[in-house]
Amino acid sequence: MSQPRTIALDAMGGDFGPVVAVAGAAISLERHPGMSFVLFGDRASIEAELEKVPKLAERTRIVHTDTVVAMDEKPSQALRRGKGTSLWLTIEAVQKGEADVAVSAGNTGALMAMSKLILRPMAGIERPAIAAIWPTVKSECIVLDVGANIGATARQLSDYALMGAAMARALFHVERPTVALLNVGVEEVKGVEEVRQAHAWLKSTELPLDYRGFIEGDQIGQGTVDVVVVEGFAGNIALKTAEGTARQISEYLRAAMRRSWVSQLGALLASGGFRVLKNKMDPRRSNGGTFLGLNGIAIKSHGGTDALGFASAVDLAYEMAQSRLIARLAEDLEAFHHKLAATATATATG
């Protein structure tokens, strides 16, 4: 049963600030009427946008602040002057229990740095990860890490698998999500040492997931598994490549349909099918990266998205708030780390 949830929004984040944040929140509120919001930022700018959506205004509290983290600001600089900014206060609302989830379209590096400092990593987590929803021919899958970290140890990749599985249970409602490691081939001898070690651990340890081994990049979009695990450098490149390819295909189709009157007629007759394809390929509908591995939930929206895209990030925040994600993940991680420690002790004494 759905419960009332409070979402904290960094109204000043992203390329368009309150214009998109307020409009996106209004769209999401129509889908989830039980939500309420706390918006952090310039009161006058936020109120000007809220006047356009009275229903949202009734369910919104504004916390004024004059300071904002710039999109190009280095994380270290943002941390030094972070207290009191709209981004800091948004995350702090979750830490204080005033909101269930934080959402921002602002500076990714600053959001991760502040989230780690304020929410703190969960016990045993060395590096939190960013998980993205990835459209597939079957439905959707979760891919992590897509840019929080460069490189990953076998232990961290294994933790990502558990994080992704917990998120899949929350969003896809499957008790034992299927999980795979992204690799340069499916053979066990391929890949760097860290990936092969993580593969050995995941294959040999009893976990609350269905581990399927290695998959290659072309299998992500096929929906082969619910969760794809990869280190952040390769994950970010894969994500940006997929987004660019989607835009490229859209341009190809648009140009082809305008080439002659015959193709224009064909486009008109097939407009329904093209509309479905456009919606499937629209990155706004899967907008929102979840920071996993923290004692609280933070969602990163694309900085240049519009109201529809921001609404998708708010929708994701609501769904995450409705789940037992943090509690369930803490249980899974504790059990896995205990098994690893027991195995290491047995190996050392044997």
Secondary structure as GFF3:
##gff-version 3
##sequence-region A 1 350
A	DSSP	beta_strand	5	10	.	.	.	ID=ss1
A	DSSP	alpha_helix	18	31	.	.	.	ID=ss2
A	DSSP	beta_strand	35	41	.	.	.	ID=ss3
A	DSSP	alpha_helix	43	50	.	.	.	ID=ss4
A	DSSP	alpha_helix	54	58	.	.	.	ID=ss5
A	DSSP	beta_strand	60	64	.	.	.	ID=ss6
A	DSSP	alpha_helix	75	80	.	.	.	ID=ss7
A	DSSP	alpha_helix	86	95	.	.	.	ID=ss8
A	DSSP	beta_strand	101	104	.	.	.	ID=ss9
A	DSSP	alpha_helix	108	119	.	.	.	ID=ss10
A	DSSP	beta_strand	129	135	.	.	.	ID=ss11
A	DSSP	beta_strand	140	144	.	.	.	ID=ss12
A	DSSP	alpha_helix	154	172	.	.	.	ID=ss13
A	DSSP	beta_strand	178	182	.	.	.	ID=ss14
A	DSSP	alpha_helix	193	204	.	.	.	ID=ss15
A	DSSP	beta_strand	210	215	.	.	.	ID=ss16
A	DSSP	three_ten_helix	217	219	.	.	.	ID=ss17
A	DSSP	beta_strand	227	229	.	.	.	ID=ss18
A	DSSP	alpha_helix	232	257	.	.	.	ID=ss19
A	DSSP	alpha_helix	261	269	.	.	.	ID=ss20
A	DSSP	alpha_helix	271	281	.	.	.	ID=ss21
A	DSSP	three_ten_helix	283	286	.	.	.	ID=ss22
A	DSSP	beta_strand	289	292	.	.	.	ID=ss23
A	DSSP	beta_strand	297	300	.	.	.	ID=ss24
A	DSSP	alpha_helix	307	322	.	.	.	ID=ss25
A	DSSP	alpha_helix	325	349	.	.	.	ID=ss26
###
